[in-house]
Amino acid sequence: MQEEKDNNQGFDNNKPKKNNKNIFFVYAAILLGIVLLQFIPFRPSVQEIGWESLNEMISKGYVKKIDVINRDFAEIYIAEEYFEQAKQICKITNELNPKGPQFKYVISSPDGFDKKMIVAQKDLPEEDKIYTKNVKRKDIWGEAFSWIIPILLLVFLWIFMFRKVGGGGSNIFSMGKSRAKLFEGSKIKITFDNVAGLKEAKQEIVEIVDFLKNPEKYTKLGGKIPKGVLLVGPPGTGKTLLAKAVAGEAEVPFFSMSGSDFVEMFVGVGASRVRDLFAQAKAKAPCIIFIDEIDAIGRSRSKKASFSSNDERENTLNQLLTEMDGFDTNTGVILLAATNRADILDVALLRAGRFDRQIMLELPDLKEREEIFKVHTTGLKISPDLNLNLLSKQTPGFSGADIANVCNEAALIAARKEKETIGHDDFHDAIDKVIGGLEKKSKVIKPDEKRRIAFHESGHATVSWMLEHAQPLIKVTIVPRGKSLGAAWYLPEERQLSTKEQFYDEMCAALGGRAAEEIMLGNVSSGALNDLERVTKQAYSMIVYFGMSDELPNISYYDSSGQEYTFAKPYSEKTAEIIDKEVQEIINRQYNRAKTIIIQNKDKFEQLAQRLFEKEVIFTDDVENILGKREFSADAQEVIDGVKKFREIENGKKENQEKPKF
């Protein structure tokens, strides 16, 4: 499935954007100005002096008047004819204000100031003595700012918080409004031609498009348009892209939003957004509403109130149920939704009349993968001899997003090698990187550990080669990649069903690594963790889910709804003991079988391990030269032959290196 490179691909975004200035800077500037106003004096500034200077000017008769303001400070008025003498005493050069006051003295103690004044004027005649005048003065601006600033600060924080919660809208009460993005039908450029694969899914959904284009064709026969279509599938299969293609084909307004956009910290916001979304949609009808990841609000409601974790989410879901099939009809409004967790959705949401159709999007098959490769290699400079059919056969189980990632990684690898075109070897390296992770050739591994890894991976290769139903081997490496110290690449058969014999062969091949360690080294290591995890899950699935048990045949404890067995297992403790015992017997039986295969082919196994230790990477033809010819299917053989053609690219440089001692 072709995946868009960004969320807006296919939409015409040439519409001029609004120039939204950040009003918070304006708020900050206003607050800063208010604060600074407190420090701006509203009276002419005066020189502050100490008692020594004031005492000298009083004793010499320069002082004309002293006003004590609020018993905090004294304003000193100097006779105009003594300005120059006062400036010399205070050691200042600035011009004095003729209107006064000319100086200021801060009073620490009112009583002490009065005593100092008496002492300073004891030698002056009575007519020259100065008597201070107490003046009460109110700072109107200061008192106003003292209660205005906290109020303005609270208002600013309130506006800021509501704008953040409301999604940045200009209205502080807009958080109950829908966040859906509206795209007009003519602006959507994606059509079904841009969607590779999904032939059956497109056939299912084309009727919706036809109804939106030609409603009379169905209404004259009494037919009704489906109210909801649910797209279900694994991640990366193109659910969102298909929804965009529907809107592009229908050429109707398209409301797009995610399920998480309804969720908010305030009660009632989610339900309000649902109401607003459908109100906008009804005004634009006929139109399409697309909700991506609907499981964010459509999760099944708890049957026990005490276990209800989020009442707000349930209120949002209830409102959605009402809008989809409530008392009022939504004529011409189609709801498209996408999820990869359909098993956890509420049953009321999935019933007929709400989501009338559920379209399953599965991982692409061989032909669809080739179509997807064609789409994603359109803009790449690929080599003329690149075989896209071969690449599609090498990528079973890949989704459209995985294939897009492979194409991009191949382009980056080719650019790193300074190549003019992208070749098959670049795609081969990209597939290895996507599957196994980044190759770590510089990682230092001790010789003993490297020898153990060679035995382990050779064990996988040998056992799988000798088993009929094991997957075809493509490549074995002991070069660290990702978290693994070694890996074996297989070509899984694309089948819909698996038999008991196929399960047994796959489990035996997975246990071949640990069996080889025990036979050749006498002990086992922790390197088989992934193998043991996979084998254990397969064994439990055979018994608990698929009814392939000898003791409990034809019984399955699998719950497809995912709701019944949340808190307790659906079987008794005695049955659990039987299951555990049989799982252990199956694993032990396949482990002993793997050991038997390695012992019977020990000489060839050692040759294979020796070659793997020396070359670090071996391919199918190396295994075939040692273990003998094996029959493969036509598709698998074509992939093996294609890999042979390019194997020299990967290990050619290693041929001239000194071979380590085994």
C-alpha positions in Angstrom: 0.0 0.0 0.0 1.4 3.3 -0.9 1.9 5.6 2.1 2.0 9.3 1.9 5.3 11.0 2.9 3.6 13.5 5.1 0.1 14.0 6.5 -0.9 16.7 3.9 0.3 14.9 0.7 -2.5 15.0 -1.9 -4.1 18.1 -0.5 -3.7 21.5 -2.2 -2.2 23.7 0.4 -1.6 26.7 -1.8 -4.2 28.6 0.0 -2.6 31.7 1.6 -2.1 31.2 5.3 -3.3 33.7 7.8 -0.7 35.9 9.3 -1.3 35.0 13.0 0.9 37.2 15.1 1.8 36.0 18.5 -0.4 38.1 20.8 1.4 36.7 23.8 4.3 39.1 23.1 1.9 42.0 23.2 0.6 40.8 26.6 4.1 40.5 27.9 5.0 44.0 26.7 1.9 45.5 28.4 2.8 43.8 31.7 6.4 44.8 31.5 5.3 48.4 30.8 3.0 48.4 33.9 5.8 47.1 36.1 8.3 49.7 34.8 5.8 52.5 35.5 6.2 51.8 39.2 9.8 52.8 38.9 9.3 56.0 36.9 9.2 59.0 39.3 6.3 61.4 38.8 8.2 64.2 40.5 11.5 65.8 39.5 14.4 63.8 40.8 16.3 65.2 43.8 19.7 64.5 45.2 19.7 62.3 48.3 22.2 63.4 51.0 23.5 62.3 54.4 23.1 63.9 57.8 26.6 65.4 57.8 25.9 67.5 54.7 22.4 68.4 56.0 23.8 69.3 59.4 26.4 71.6 57.9 23.9 73.4 55.6 21.5 73.9 58.6 24.3 75.3 60.9 25.3 77.8 58.2 21.8 78.9 57.5 21.5 77.7 53.9 18.3 75.7 54.6 15.0 77.6 54.0 12.4 74.9 54.7 12.2 71.2 55.6 9.0 69.1 54.9 8.8 65.7 56.5 6.8 63.4 54.1 4.9 60.6 55.8 7.6 60.6 58.4 9.7 58.6 55.9 11.9 61.2 54.4 12.6 64.9 54.5 12.5 67.3 51.5 15.1 70.0 51.9 14.6 73.5 50.4 17.7 75.7 50.0 17.7 79.5 49.7 18.5 80.3 46.1 21.4 82.6 46.9 23.2 79.6 48.7 22.9 77.1 45.8 26.5 77.1 44.9 27.7 76.8 48.5 25.2 73.9 49.0 26.6 72.1 45.9 30.1 72.4 47.3 29.1 71.0 50.6 27.2 68.0 49.0 30.0 67.7 46.3 27.7 67.7 43.3 27.9 69.4 40.0 24.3 69.1 38.7 22.1 72.2 38.6 19.6 72.4 41.4 15.9 72.8 40.8 14.9 76.3 41.6 11.3 75.3 42.5 12.6 72.7 45.0 13.0 70.6 46.9 16.7 70.5 46.1 17.7 67.6 48.4 16.2 64.6 50.1 17.1 63.0 53.4 15.8 59.5 54.4 14.6 59.4 58.0 15.4 56.1 59.8 13.7 57.2 63.1 11.3 60.2 63.3 12.1 60.9 67.0 15.8 60.7 66.3 15.5 63.1 63.5 13.8 65.7 65.7 16.5 65.4 68.3 19.2 65.9 65.6 17.4 69.0 64.4 17.4 70.5 67.9 21.1 69.8 68.3 22.0 71.2 64.9 20.2 74.5 65.6 21.2 75.1 69.2 23.6 77.9 68.3 21.3 79.7 65.8 19.2 82.7 66.8 15.6 82.1 67.3 14.5 83.9 64.2 16.8 81.7 62.0 15.7 78.4 63.4 13.8 76.0 61.0 10.8 74.1 62.2 9.9 71.0 60.2 6.5 70.5 58.7 4.9 67.1 58.7 3.1 66.4 55.4 1.0 63.3 54.5 1.2 62.5 50.8 -0.6 59.6 49.0 1.0 57.8 46.1 -2.1 57.3 44.0 -0.3 55.5 41.2 1.6 53.2 43.4 -1.5 52.1 45.4 -3.4 51.6 42.1 -0.7 49.4 40.6 -0.4 47.4 43.8 -3.9 45.8 43.2 -4.2 46.3 39.4 -1.0 44.3 38.5 -2.1 41.1 40.3 -5.5 41.2 38.6 -4.0 41.8 35.2 -1.5 39.0 35.8 -4.3 36.6 36.7 -6.3 37.6 33.6 -3.3 37.1 31.4 -2.6 33.6 32.8 -6.3 32.7 32.4 -6.3 33.8 28.8 -3.1 32.0 28.1 -4.3 28.8 29.6 -7.6 28.8 27.8 -5.9 29.6 24.5 -3.6 26.6 25.0 -6.4 24.3 26.0 -8.6 25.5 23.2 -6.0 24.7 20.5 -4.8 28.3 20.0 -8.1 29.7 18.7 -8.8 33.4 18.9 -11.8 32.7 21.2 -10.9 31.6 24.7 -14.1 29.5 24.7 -13.3 27.7 21.5 -12.0 24.5 23.1 -15.4 22.9 22.6 -15.2 23.5 18.9 -14.1 20.8 16.5 -10.5 20.6 15.5 -11.2 18.9 12.2 -9.4 20.2 9.1 -11.7 20.9 6.2 -10.5 20.1 2.7 -12.7 21.0 -0.2 -13.2 18.2 -2.7 -11.6 20.0 -5.6 -8.4 20.6 -3.6 -7.8 16.9 -2.9 -5.4 15.5 -5.5 -5.2 11.8 -4.4 -7.4 9.4 -6.3 -7.6 5.6 -6.6 -4.9 5.7 -9.2 -2.5 6.7 -6.5 -3.4 3.7 -4.4 -1.4 0.6 -5.3 -3.0 -2.8 -4.5 -6.1 -3.2 -2.4 -8.2 -4.1 -5.4 -11.0 -5.7 -3.3 -11.1 -2.9 -0.8 -11.4 -0.3 -3.6 -14.3 -2.2 -5.1 -16.1 -2.2 -1.8 -15.6 1.5 -1.3 -16.2 2.7 -4.8 -20.0 2.4 -4.2 -19.7 5.1 -1.5 -18.1 7.4 -4.1 -20.7 6.6 -6.7 -23.5 7.4 -4.2 -22.0 10.8 -3.4 -21.6 11.6 -7.1 -25.0 10.2 -8.3 -27.3 9.8 -5.3 -30.4 9.6 -7.5 -29.2 6.3 -8.9 -29.8 4.7 -5.5 -32.5 6.9 -3.9 -35.0 6.2 -6.8 -34.9 2.5 -5.8 -35.3 3.3 -2.1 -31.7 2.7 -1.2 -29.9 4.5 1.6 -26.3 5.6 1.8 -24.2 3.7 4.4 -23.7 5.9 7.4 -20.3 4.6 8.4 -17.4 2.7 6.8 -14.7 1.3 9.1 -11.2 0.6 7.6 -9.4 -2.1 9.6 -5.9 -3.4 9.0 -2.4 -3.7 10.3 -0.3 -0.5 10.5 1.1 0.7 7.2 -1.5 -0.9 4.9 -2.8 2.5 3.7 -6.0 3.1 5.6 -5.5 6.9 5.7 -4.4 7.0 2.1 -7.5 5.1 1.0 -9.8 7.6 2.9 -8.1 10.5 1.1 -8.6 8.7 -2.2 -12.3 8.4 -1.5 -12.5 12.2 -0.8 -10.5 12.9 -3.9 -12.7 10.7 -6.1 -16.0 12.0 -4.7 -15.0 15.6 -4.9 -16.9 16.5 -1.7 -15.8 18.4 1.4 -13.6 16.2 3.6 -13.3 16.7 7.4 -10.2 15.0 8.8 -9.2 14.6 12.4 -7.7 12.0 14.8 -9.5 10.2 17.6 -7.1 11.8 20.1 -8.3 15.3 19.0 -11.5 14.7 20.9 -9.8 13.9 24.2 -9.3 16.8 26.6 -8.6 17.4 30.3 -11.9 19.3 30.8 -15.2 17.5 31.2 -17.6 17.7 28.3 -15.1 19.0 25.7 -15.0 15.7 23.7 -18.7 15.5 23.4 -18.9 19.2 22.5 -16.4 18.7 19.7 -18.4 15.7 18.4 -21.5 17.8 18.2 -19.7 20.7 16.5 -18.1 18.4 14.0 -21.4 16.9 12.9 -23.0 20.3 12.9 -20.3 21.6 10.4 -20.7 18.4 8.4 -24.5 18.8 8.0 -24.0 22.3 6.8 -21.5 21.0 4.1 -23.5 17.9 3.2 -22.9 15.8 1.2 -19.5 15.4 2.8 -17.2 12.9 4.4 -15.9 12.8 8.0 -12.7 10.9 8.5 -11.6 9.9 12.0 -8.2 8.3 12.1 -7.3 5.9 15.0 -10.9 5.9 16.3 -10.0 3.4 19.0 -8.8 6.5 21.0 -12.5 7.3 21.8 -14.3 4.1 20.6 -12.8 1.7 23.1 -15.3 -0.8 24.6 -17.0 0.6 27.7 -16.4 -1.1 31.0 -19.3 -3.2 32.3 -18.2 -2.4 35.9 -18.4 1.2 36.9 -15.5 0.7 39.4 -13.2 -0.2 36.5 -14.2 2.7 34.3 -10.9 4.6 33.8 -12.1 7.6 31.9 -15.7 8.8 32.1 -14.9 11.7 29.7 -13.9 9.2 27.0 -17.2 7.3 27.5 -19.2 10.6 27.3 -17.5 11.3 24.0 -18.3 7.8 22.7 -21.9 8.2 23.7 -22.2 11.5 21.9 -20.6 9.9 18.8 -23.1 7.0 18.9 -26.0 9.5 19.2 -24.8 11.5 16.2 -24.3 8.5 14.0 -27.7 7.0 14.6 -29.7 9.2 16.9 -33.1 10.8 16.6 -31.9 13.2 14.0 -30.8 11.8 10.6 -27.6 12.9 9.0 -28.4 13.1 5.4 -25.4 13.0 3.1 -22.8 12.7 5.9 -20.6 9.6 5.7 -18.3 8.7 8.5 -15.0 7.0 7.5 -12.9 5.7 10.4 -9.6 3.8 10.5 -8.1 1.6 13.2 -5.8 -1.4 13.7 -7.5 -2.4 16.9 -11.0 -3.3 15.8 -11.2 -6.0 18.5 -11.3 -3.4 21.3 -14.0 -1.2 19.8 -17.4 -1.0 21.5 -20.0 -3.4 20.1 -22.6 -0.5 19.9 -20.2 1.4 17.6 -19.8 -1.6 15.2 -23.5 -2.5 14.9 -25.4 -2.1 11.6 -26.8 1.3 11.2 -23.6 3.0 12.5 -20.7 1.3 10.8 -22.6 -0.5 8.1 -19.4 -1.7 6.4 -16.1 -3.0 7.7 -13.4 -3.2 5.1 -10.4 -5.3 5.9 -7.0 -4.1 4.6 -4.6 -6.9 4.7 -0.9 -7.0 4.0 -0.2 -6.9 0.3 0.3 -10.2 -1.6 3.0 -10.8 -4.3 1.3 -8.9 -7.1 0.3 -6.0 -4.9 3.8 -5.7 -3.5 5.1 -5.4 -7.1 2.6 -2.6 -7.8 3.7 -0.8 -4.7 7.3 -1.1 -5.7 6.4 0.5 -9.0 4.7 3.4 -7.2 7.6 4.1 -4.8 10.4 3.7 -7.4 8.7 6.2 -9.8 10.8 9.1 -8.6 14.0 7.2 -8.0 16.9 6.7 -10.5 16.9 2.9 -10.5 19.1 0.6 -12.6 17.5 -0.5 -15.9 18.0 -4.2 -15.0 16.3 -3.9 -11.6 13.7 -6.7 -11.3 10.8 -5.4 -9.2 9.1 -8.8 -9.3 12.2 -10.3 -7.7 12.1 -7.6 -5.0 8.5 -8.3 -4.3 9.3 -12.0 -3.8 12.0 -11.1 -1.4 9.7 -9.1 0.8 6.9 -11.4 2.0 4.9 -9.9 4.9 6.0 -6.3 4.1 3.4 -3.6 4.4 3.2 -0.6 2.0 5.0 1.5 4.6 7.8 -1.1 4.9 8.2 -1.1 1.1 8.4 2.7 1.1 11.0 2.5 3.8 13.0 0.0 1.7 13.0 2.2 -1.4 14.1 5.2 0.6 16.9 3.2 2.4 18.1 1.9 -1.0 18.4 5.4 -2.3 20.4 6.5 0.7 22.7 3.5 0.5 23.3 4.1 -3.2 24.0 7.8 -2.5 26.5 6.8 0.3 28.3 4.6 -2.3 28.3 7.6 -4.7 26.5 5.6 -7.4 24.6 7.1 -10.3 21.7 4.7 -10.1 20.1 2.4 -7.5 20.8 -1.3 -8.1 19.5 -4.6 -6.8 22.4 -4.8 -4.3 21.3 -1.5 -2.8 17.7 -2.8 -2.4 19.1 -6.1 -1.0 21.1 -4.2 1.7 18.1 -2.0 2.4 15.9 -5.1 3.0 18.5 -6.6 5.3 18.6 -3.3 7.2 14.8 -3.0 7.6 14.5 -6.6 8.8 17.6 -7.0 11.0 18.8 -3.5 11.7 22.0 -1.6 11.1 25.1 -3.8 10.4 27.8 -3.4 13.1 31.0 -4.6 11.5 33.1 -2.6 13.9 31.7 -4.5 17.0 34.5 -6.4 18.7 33.6 -10.1 19.3 35.9 -12.5 21.0 37.1 -15.5 18.9 35.4 -18.0 21.3 32.1 -16.1 21.0 32.4 -15.8 17.3 33.0 -19.6 17.0 29.9 -20.2 19.2 27.8 -17.9 17.0 29.0 -19.7 13.9 28.0 -23.0 15.4 24.6 -21.6 16.4 23.7 -20.1 13.0 25.0 -23.2 11.1 22.8 -25.3 13.3 19.8 -23.3 12.1 20.9 -23.6 8.5 21.6 -27.4 8.7 18.3 -28.4 10.4 16.1 -26.1 8.3 17.8 -27.5 5.1 17.0 -31.1 6.1 13.3 -30.5 6.9 10.6 -30.7 4.3 8.4 -27.9 5.6 11.1 -25.5 6.8 11.3 -22.1 5.1 13.9 -21.8 2.2 17.2 -20.4 3.4 18.6 -17.3 1.6 21.5 -16.1 3.7 23.3 -16.8 7.0 25.6 -14.2 8.7 27.5 -13.9 11.9 28.1 -10.1 11.4 26.3 -8.3 14.3 23.2 -6.5 13.1 20.8 -4.6 15.4 20.6 -6.4 18.7 21.5 -9.8 17.3 25.0 -11.2 17.0 24.1 -13.4 14.0 21.1 -14.1 11.8 19.7 -16.4 9.2 17.4 -15.0 6.4 14.6 -17.2 5.2 11.9 -16.8 2.5 8.6 -17.5 4.3 6.0 -19.3 2.2 2.9 -17.1 1.8 0.2 -19.5 3.0 -3.1 -18.9 4.8 -3.1 -22.1 6.8 -0.5 -24.1 8.7 -0.5 -27.8 9.5 0.8 -29.5 12.6 3.8 -30.9 10.6 4.7 -27.4 9.4 4.6 -26.1 12.9 6.8 -28.9 14.1 9.4 -28.3 11.3 9.6 -24.6 12.0 10.0 -25.2 15.7 12.7 -27.8 15.1 14.6 -25.4 12.8 14.4 -22.6 15.4 15.9 -25.0 18.1 18.7 -26.0 15.8 21.0 -23.2 17.0 20.9 -24.2 20.7 21.1 -27.9 19.8 24.3 -27.2 17.8 25.8 -25.4 20.7 25.2 -28.3 23.1 26.6 -30.9 20.7 29.7 -29.0 19.6 30.6 -27.1 22.8 28.9 -29.2 25.6 26.9 -26.3 27.0 24.4 -23.7 25.9 24.3 -19.9 25.9 21.8 -17.0 26.2 21.9 -16.4 22.5 18.9 -18.5 21.8 16.5 -16.2 23.7 14.6 -15.1 20.6 14.4 -18.7 19.3 13.0 -20.0 22.6 10.5 -17.2 22.8 9.2 -17.9 19.3 9.0 -21.7 19.9 7.2 -21.3 23.2 4.6 -19.1 21.7 4.1 -21.5 18.7 3.7 -24.4 21.1 1.1 -22.6 23.2 -0.8 -21.5 20.2 -1.0 -25.0 18.8 -2.5 -26.3 22.1 -4.5 -23.3 23.5 -5.8 -21.8 20.2 -5.6 -24.3 17.3 -6.8 -27.4 19.1 -3.7 -29.4 18.0 -3.2 -31.1 21.3 -3.1 -34.8 22.0 -4.6 -34.4 25.5 -7.0 -31.6 24.7 -7.9 -32.1 21.0 -10.3 -29.8 19.2 -10.6 -27.3 22.0 -9.7 -23.6 21.5 -9.6 -21.0 24.3 -9.1 -18.2 21.9 -11.4 -15.2 22.4 -11.8 -13.2 19.2 -13.7 -10.4 20.9 -10.9 -9.8 23.4 -13.4 -9.1 26.2 -14.3 -12.3 27.9 -11.1 -13.4 29.6 -9.7 -10.2 30.9 -9.2 -11.1 34.5 -9.1 -14.9 34.6 -8.0 -17.8 32.3 -10.9 -19.6 30.6 -9.6 -23.0 31.9 -9.0 -24.6 35.3 -5.7 -25.1 37.0 -5.7 -28.8 36.2 -6.1 -27.9 32.5 -3.3 -25.4 32.8 -1.0 -28.1 34.1 -1.9 -30.3 31.1 -1.2 -27.5 28.7 2.2 -26.7 30.4 3.2 -30.4 30.3 2.3 -30.9 26.7 4.1 -27.7 25.6 7.2 -28.9 27.3 6.9 -32.3 25.6 6.5 -30.8 22.2 9.5 -28.5 22.6 11.7 -31.3 24.0 10.6 -33.6 21.2 11.6 -31.1 18.5 14.8 -30.2 20.4 15.9 -33.8 20.4 14.9 -34.1 16.8 17.2 -31.1 15.9 20.1 -32.7 17.8 19.6 -36.0 15.9 19.7 -34.2 12.5 22.9 -32.4 13.4 24.6 -35.6 14.7 23.6 -37.5 11.6 25.2 -34.7 9.4 28.0 -33.7 11.8 30.8 -33.7 9.2 28.8 -31.5 6.8 27.7 -29.3 9.6 31.3 -28.7 10.7 32.3 -27.8 7.1 29.4 -25.3 7.0 30.4 -23.8 10.3 34.0 -23.5 9.2 33.0 -21.6 6.0 30.7 -19.3 7.9 33.4 -18.6 10.4 35.8 -17.6 7.6 33.5 -15.8 5.2 31.1 -14.4 7.9 28.3 -14.4 5.3 27.2 -17.4 3.3 24.3 -17.9 0.8 22.1 -20.7 -0.5 24.7 -21.9 -3.0 27.3 -22.3 -0.2 24.9 -24.4 1.8 23.9 -26.4 -1.3 27.6 -27.2 -2.1 28.1 -28.7 1.4 24.7 -30.2 2.4 23.5 -31.2 -1.1 20.7 -30.2 -3.5 17.3 -29.4 -2.2 14.1 -28.8 -4.1 12.4 -25.4 -3.8 9.2 -23.9 -5.2 9.5 -22.0 -8.5 9.1 -18.6 -6.7 11.7 -19.5 -4.0 14.1 -20.7 -6.6 13.8 -17.5 -8.6 14.7 -15.5 -5.5 17.6 -17.7 -4.7 19.0 -17.4 -8.2 18.6 -13.6 -8.0 20.5 -13.4 -4.8 23.3 -15.6 -6.2 23.7 -13.0 -9.0 24.5 -10.3 -6.6 26.2 -12.1 -3.7 29.7 -11.1 -4.8 28.9 -7.5 -4.1 28.4 -8.3 -0.4 31.3 -10.6 0.3 33.8 -9.9 -2.5 35.8 -7.6 -0.3 36.1 -10.2 2.4 37.8 -12.8 0.1 41.2 -11.0 0.3 41.1 -10.6 4.0 43.2 -12.9 6.3 41.1 -15.8 7.4 40.9 -16.1 11.2 41.8 -19.4 12.9 38.8 -21.6 13.6 
